[in-house]
Amino acid sequence: MNFSNALLTLCLLNNVFGTTAFSVQAPNGRAFVTSSLGASLGSADSAGMQPSKNAYDAVAPTKVQGGSLKTWSFTSPAIKQVQVSLKTEGRPLNANVDLWQGPDNTPQKMRIYLEDGSVRPFSAVIETPRGQNTVCVRNTGELEFPLDAIVGTDVEDVDGLGAGNAETIQGGSLKTYSFSPGVSSVKVALTTDGRPLNARVELLQGPNNDKQVVELYTEDGLERPFTMVIETPGVGNVVRCINTAPVEFPMTATVGAYEVEAGSSADVVVSSGSSGGPNW
């Protein structure tokens, strides 16, 4: 009779609570609850990476507090590139973004500054060939300056957009690109012929008024080219690309309008100059 009552009780529990009412006792004494809920949950990347302005509406970002870091690992060789998006709630942003491949091997690293991480969020594409890559985002700001980060494998297609004339920038020199007020964002693509890439990309609005600064190192600018989209709200926006490497390491820069308001011009005015030496 007692056995029949116990069996009846288990059946009632199964009907009321479902499979979560049963647990399997592990050898170490911990109870693992089985449930079908996990099978219905997708990963954050499956939502699809949207353009930089809308990425945070589609995927929940990861909060990175000041003085801390987060990492995203990609083990599949099928993942050839990832998109990194950073923003704040209106405060300045200071961060380092590194690409790790193997122990003590950092083939690409960036140092990023944004005056306002809400008005001008950071968005860039990092090449990840040959698999086993890890992206590290370190918030170098103080505790009062957290940032939101999204690192996804669904990369926005920017190859055919913002096409401009490729300009060779010799080591120690620079080029500036001026845009009309109707240009909402700009695409910047930097490559080399296989040599290391050392560069500094700035967004200026007014004399020596840096709104966004990215200092970049890539061990192979052909295998790992750099592509980013810069938001350019307001008027008087100028993008300045500086080759901080010696003269033996030229680079190729392609800068063009990415998003243009209806009826506005996408023309670019290019100027050349000397950087006066590396800024690192």
Order of alpha helices (4+ residues) and beta strands (2+ residues): alpha-beta-beta-alpha-beta-beta-beta-beta-beta-beta-beta-beta-beta-beta-beta-beta-beta-beta-beta-beta-beta
